């Protein structure tokens, strides 16, 4: 998905964002991962529990909203909510926030992992640009993330689904955080922005989304979660029929049932377009002698038909076995 929308979070819910970044850096060590808002939230959360009910709005305002990072301010501006509404939501759902507190800790605890993954991405593709800031905040369970001109903003509570929760497609767990961070970084390095044209074709959308997954997978293990493993299980077993149907529909501007459809009526897992796009990018990369040039072509593609032809897909493709992505990664390393 392009930098202007977290469409890859069809995986975890639709979200809105602004297009474009004004603050980027070519140095992964200068990409600041900001978690102070999470710390401020828990301080306000704990203090609000000790305060009279009529003083809790003031507690959240003083200890969370007033201390908010630029990312938090952008999130509140783009997903408007007041201290009053936020306090009402959190206090009504205090038991839930308490339950997920350890898992929010796991989300922000991956800060050093993300930093290391950014360095691996830079080594893989030296021309990559990073957000100058990546923010983790705690929100009122509305949207997982937003891209603002100031950086990427993740709502940690939306990534903190506890283990044992019944499977729901739009529920994410902390294990996805590093992959999501790299995937989104890939998106705002892509030349083609699917949000600038409401006539985006299925071919364009699948290659943009799928190659973001593919390039991310070169530096980060794909999460061993059903949203992705189901695609591999189904895709490997039905690749010929999926590829044949895709070729017949690649020019369509209606992206369902391939993408952004949590309940496709095809019998497929959701978002099989991501998987097809991954396989196209994987085939293109496998055919290339110059891997850096191949990555540049995948990121800068504007002629998607030419790239598909150059990939040789589906006639030429890498071996596909219905293993969990994390197992596939381990087998490669």
C-alpha positions as CSV (number, residue, x, y, z in Angstrom):
1,X,0.0,0.0,0.0
2,X,1.2,3.5,-0.6
3,X,2.5,5.8,2.1
4,X,-0.8,7.7,2.2
5,X,-2.9,4.9,3.6
6,X,-2.4,1.8,5.7
7,X,-4.3,-0.4,3.2
8,X,-2.0,-3.2,4.2
9,X,-4.0,-3.0,7.4
10,X,-6.9,-4.4,5.6
11,X,-5.2,-7.0,7.7
12,X,-6.1,-5.1,10.8
13,X,-8.8,-2.7,9.9
14,X,-9.2,0.3,7.5
15,X,-7.4,3.4,8.4
16,X,-7.1,6.9,7.0
17,X,-3.9,8.8,6.4
18,X,-2.3,11.8,4.7
19,X,-0.1,11.3,1.6
20,X,3.6,12.2,1.6
21,X,6.2,12.7,4.2
22,X,8.1,16.0,4.8
23,X,10.6,14.4,7.2
24,X,12.7,11.5,6.1
25,X,16.2,10.4,6.6
26,X,18.6,8.1,4.6
27,X,20.2,7.1,7.9
28,X,18.4,4.3,9.8
29,X,20.1,5.4,13.0
30,X,18.5,8.8,12.6
31,X,15.0,7.3,12.3
32,X,13.6,8.0,15.8
33,X,11.2,5.5,17.3
34,X,9.2,7.4,19.8
35,X,7.4,5.5,22.6
36,X,7.0,8.3,25.2
37,X,3.3,8.6,24.6
38,X,2.8,5.1,25.8
39,X,4.6,5.9,29.0
40,X,2.5,9.0,29.5
41,X,-0.7,7.1,28.9
42,X,0.1,4.5,31.6
43,X,1.0,7.3,34.1
44,X,-2.4,9.0,33.4
45,X,-4.2,5.6,33.4
46,X,-2.8,4.8,36.8
47,X,-3.4,8.2,38.3
48,X,-6.9,8.4,36.9
49,X,-7.7,5.2,38.8
50,X,-6.9,7.0,42.1
51,X,-8.7,10.2,41.2
52,X,-12.4,11.1,41.7
53,X,-14.5,10.5,38.6
54,X,-14.9,14.2,38.0
55,X,-11.2,14.8,37.9
56,X,-10.2,12.0,35.5
57,X,-10.6,14.2,32.3
58,X,-8.2,16.7,33.9
59,X,-5.8,13.8,34.6
60,X,-5.7,12.5,31.1
61,X,-5.5,16.0,29.7
62,X,-2.5,17.1,31.9
63,X,-0.6,13.8,31.9
64,X,-1.3,12.5,28.4
65,X,-2.7,15.0,25.9
66,X,-0.6,18.0,27.1
67,X,2.6,15.9,27.0
68,X,1.8,14.4,23.6
69,X,4.5,14.0,20.9
70,X,4.0,15.5,17.5
71,X,2.8,12.1,16.4
72,X,0.2,12.0,19.1
73,X,-1.0,15.5,18.1
74,X,-1.2,14.4,14.5
75,X,-3.2,11.3,15.4
76,X,-5.7,13.3,17.4
77,X,-6.0,15.8,14.6
78,X,-6.6,13.2,11.9
79,X,-8.7,10.9,14.0
80,X,-10.4,13.6,16.1
81,X,-11.3,12.8,19.7
82,X,-11.4,15.1,22.8
83,X,-9.9,14.4,26.2
84,X,-13.5,14.0,27.4
85,X,-14.4,11.4,24.9
86,X,-11.1,9.6,25.3
87,X,-11.4,9.5,29.1
88,X,-15.0,8.2,28.8
89,X,-13.8,5.4,26.4
90,X,-10.8,4.3,28.4
91,X,-12.6,4.4,31.8
92,X,-15.5,2.4,30.3
93,X,-13.0,-0.1,29.0
94,X,-10.5,0.0,31.8
95,X,-10.6,-3.8,32.3
96,X,-9.6,-4.3,28.6
97,X,-6.7,-1.8,28.7
98,X,-5.5,-3.5,31.9
99,X,-5.7,-6.9,30.2
100,X,-3.6,-5.8,27.1
101,X,-1.1,-3.7,29.1
102,X,1.6,-6.5,29.0
103,X,1.0,-6.8,25.2
104,X,1.3,-3.1,24.6
105,X,4.6,-3.5,26.5
106,X,5.6,-6.1,23.9
107,X,4.6,-3.8,21.1
108,X,6.9,-0.9,22.2
109,X,9.4,-3.4,23.5
110,X,10.3,-4.2,19.9
111,X,11.8,-0.7,19.4
112,X,15.4,-2.2,19.2
113,X,14.2,-4.9,16.8
114,X,12.7,-2.3,14.4
115,X,15.9,-0.3,14.6
116,X,18.0,-3.4,13.7
117,X,15.6,-4.2,10.9
118,X,15.9,-0.7,9.5
119,X,19.7,-1.2,9.4
120,X,19.3,-4.5,7.5
121,X,17.0,-2.8,5.0
122,X,19.6,-0.1,4.5
123,X,22.2,-2.7,3.8
124,X,19.9,-4.5,1.4
125,X,18.9,-1.3,-0.5
126,X,21.2,1.7,0.2
127,X,18.9,4.2,-1.4
128,X,16.0,3.5,1.0
129,X,14.6,6.4,3.0
130,X,13.2,6.1,6.5
131,X,10.6,8.2,8.4
132,X,12.4,10.6,10.6
133,X,10.0,9.6,13.3
134,X,7.9,6.5,14.0
135,X,5.5,7.0,16.9
136,X,3.7,4.6,19.1
137,X,0.7,6.0,21.0
138,X,-2.3,4.6,22.8
139,X,-5.7,5.5,21.3
140,X,-9.4,4.8,21.7
141,X,-9.4,1.6,19.6
142,X,-10.3,3.4,16.4
143,X,-7.5,2.9,13.9
144,X,-4.2,1.0,13.9
145,X,-2.2,3.7,12.2
146,X,-1.9,6.9,10.3
147,X,0.8,8.4,8.2
148,X,1.2,12.1,8.7
149,X,3.8,14.5,7.2
150,X,5.7,14.0,10.5
151,X,6.0,10.3,10.4
152,X,4.3,6.9,10.8
153,X,2.0,6.7,13.8
154,X,0.9,3.3,15.3
155,X,-1.8,2.9,17.9
156,X,-0.3,0.3,20.2
157,X,-3.5,-0.9,21.6
158,X,-4.6,-2.1,18.2
159,X,-1.5,-4.3,17.9
160,X,-1.8,-5.8,21.4
161,X,-4.4,-8.6,21.0
162,X,-3.8,-11.1,23.8
163,X,-2.9,-14.7,22.9
164,X,-5.8,-17.1,23.0
165,X,-8.2,-14.5,21.6
166,X,-10.5,-16.2,19.1
167,X,-9.2,-15.6,15.5
168,X,-10.6,-12.5,13.9
169,X,-9.1,-11.2,10.7
170,X,-8.7,-7.6,11.8
171,X,-7.1,-8.4,15.2
172,X,-3.3,-8.0,15.3
173,X,-0.8,-9.2,17.8
174,X,2.6,-7.8,18.8
175,X,4.5,-10.3,16.6
176,X,3.5,-8.3,13.5
177,X,5.0,-5.0,14.6
178,X,8.5,-5.3,13.0
179,X,7.1,-6.5,9.7
180,X,4.5,-3.8,9.7
181,X,7.1,-1.1,10.4
182,X,9.3,-2.2,7.5
183,X,6.3,-2.8,5.2
184,X,5.1,0.7,5.7
185,X,8.6,2.1,5.2
186,X,8.7,0.3,1.9
187,X,5.5,2.0,0.9
188,X,6.6,5.5,1.1
189,X,9.6,4.6,-1.0
190,X,7.4,3.5,-3.8
191,X,7.0,5.8,-6.8
192,X,3.4,4.9,-7.6
193,X,0.8,6.0,-5.1
194,X,-2.4,4.1,-5.4
195,X,-4.3,6.7,-3.4
196,X,-3.7,9.4,-6.0
197,X,-5.9,7.7,-8.6
198,X,-9.3,6.1,-8.0
199,X,-8.8,4.1,-11.1
200,X,-5.9,2.1,-9.7
201,X,-6.0,-1.4,-11.3
202,X,-5.8,-4.7,-9.6
203,X,-2.4,-5.3,-11.1
204,X,-1.1,-2.0,-9.7
205,X,-2.5,-2.5,-6.3
206,X,-1.4,-6.1,-5.9
207,X,2.2,-5.3,-7.0
208,X,2.4,-2.3,-4.7
209,X,1.1,-4.3,-1.7
210,X,2.7,-7.6,-2.5
211,X,6.2,-6.3,-3.3
212,X,6.1,-4.3,0.0
213,X,5.5,-7.6,1.7
214,X,8.2,-9.3,-0.4
215,X,10.9,-6.7,0.2
216,X,10.0,-6.6,3.9
217,X,10.4,-10.4,4.0
218,X,14.0,-10.1,2.8
219,X,14.9,-8.4,6.1
220,X,12.2,-9.4,8.6
221,X,10.6,-12.8,9.2
222,X,7.0,-12.8,8.0
223,X,4.9,-13.2,11.1
224,X,3.6,-16.6,11.9
225,X,0.0,-15.4,12.0
226,X,-3.1,-16.8,10.4
227,X,-3.7,-13.7,8.3
228,X,-0.5,-14.6,6.4
229,X,-0.1,-18.3,6.9
230,X,-3.6,-19.0,5.5
231,X,-2.6,-17.2,2.3
232,X,0.5,-19.4,1.9
233,X,-1.5,-22.5,2.6
234,X,-4.2,-21.7,0.2
235,X,-2.0,-20.0,-2.4
236,X,0.5,-22.8,-2.8
237,X,-2.2,-25.3,-3.2
238,X,-4.2,-23.3,-5.8
239,X,-1.6,-21.1,-7.4
240,X,-2.3,-22.1,-11.0
241,X,-6.0,-21.3,-10.8
242,X,-5.4,-18.1,-8.9
243,X,-2.8,-16.9,-11.4
244,X,-5.1,-17.7,-14.3
245,X,-8.0,-15.8,-12.8
246,X,-5.7,-12.9,-11.9
247,X,-4.5,-12.5,-15.5
248,X,-8.1,-12.2,-16.6
249,X,-8.9,-9.5,-14.0
250,X,-5.6,-7.6,-13.7
251,X,-7.0,-4.5,-15.4
252,X,-10.1,-4.3,-13.2
253,X,-10.5,-1.3,-10.9
254,X,-12.7,-3.2,-8.5
255,X,-10.2,-4.7,-6.1
256,X,-12.5,-7.1,-4.3
257,X,-12.4,-10.1,-3.8
258,X,-8.6,-9.9,-4.1
259,X,-7.9,-7.1,-1.7
260,X,-9.5,-5.3,1.2
261,X,-12.3,-7.8,1.6
262,X,-12.4,-9.5,5.0
263,X,-15.1,-12.0,3.9
264,X,-14.5,-12.9,0.2
265,X,-17.2,-15.1,-1.3
266,X,-14.6,-17.1,-3.3
267,X,-13.6,-19.4,-0.5
268,X,-10.2,-17.8,-0.4
269,X,-8.5,-16.3,2.7
270,X,-8.7,-12.5,2.6
271,X,-6.2,-10.4,0.7
272,X,-5.0,-13.1,-1.7
273,X,-3.9,-10.1,-3.9
274,X,-1.1,-9.4,-1.5
275,X,0.1,-13.0,-2.0
276,X,-0.1,-12.8,-5.8
277,X,1.8,-9.5,-5.7
278,X,4.4,-11.1,-3.4
279,X,4.9,-14.0,-5.9
280,X,5.2,-11.6,-8.8
281,X,7.9,-9.5,-7.0
282,X,9.6,-12.7,-5.8
283,X,9.7,-14.0,-9.4
284,X,11.1,-10.7,-10.7
285,X,13.8,-10.6,-8.0
286,X,14.7,-14.2,-8.6
287,X,15.2,-13.6,-12.4
288,X,17.4,-10.5,-11.9
289,X,21.2,-10.7,-11.8
290,X,21.5,-7.3,-10.2
291,X,19.5,-7.6,-7.0
292,X,19.9,-3.9,-6.1
293,X,18.6,-2.9,-9.5
294,X,15.7,-5.3,-9.1
295,X,14.7,-3.7,-5.9
296,X,14.9,-0.3,-7.4
297,X,12.7,-1.4,-10.3
298,X,10.2,-2.9,-7.9
299,X,10.1,0.4,-5.9
300,X,10.0,2.7,-8.8
301,X,7.7,0.8,-11.1
302,X,5.1,2.8,-13.0
303,X,4.7,0.4,-16.0
304,X,3.2,-2.6,-14.1
305,X,2.5,-4.6,-17.2
306,X,6.1,-4.4,-18.3
307,X,7.2,-5.5,-14.8
308,X,4.8,-8.4,-14.8
309,X,6.1,-9.5,-18.2
310,X,9.7,-9.2,-17.0
311,X,9.0,-11.3,-14.0
312,X,7.9,-14.2,-16.1
313,X,5.1,-15.0,-13.7
314,X,3.3,-17.3,-13.6
315,X,5.2,-19.4,-16.1
316,X,8.4,-18.7,-14.1
317,X,8.2,-18.7,-10.3
318,X,10.1,-19.9,-7.3
319,X,9.1,-23.0,-5.5
320,X,6.1,-22.7,-3.3
321,X,5.4,-25.0,-0.4
322,X,2.5,-24.5,2.1
323,X,4.7,-23.7,5.0
324,X,4.3,-21.0,7.6
325,X,6.2,-17.8,6.4
326,X,8.4,-17.9,9.4
327,X,9.4,-21.5,8.6
328,X,10.1,-20.5,5.0
329,X,12.4,-17.7,6.2
330,X,14.2,-20.0,8.5
331,X,14.7,-22.5,5.8
332,X,16.3,-19.8,3.6
333,X,18.7,-18.5,6.3
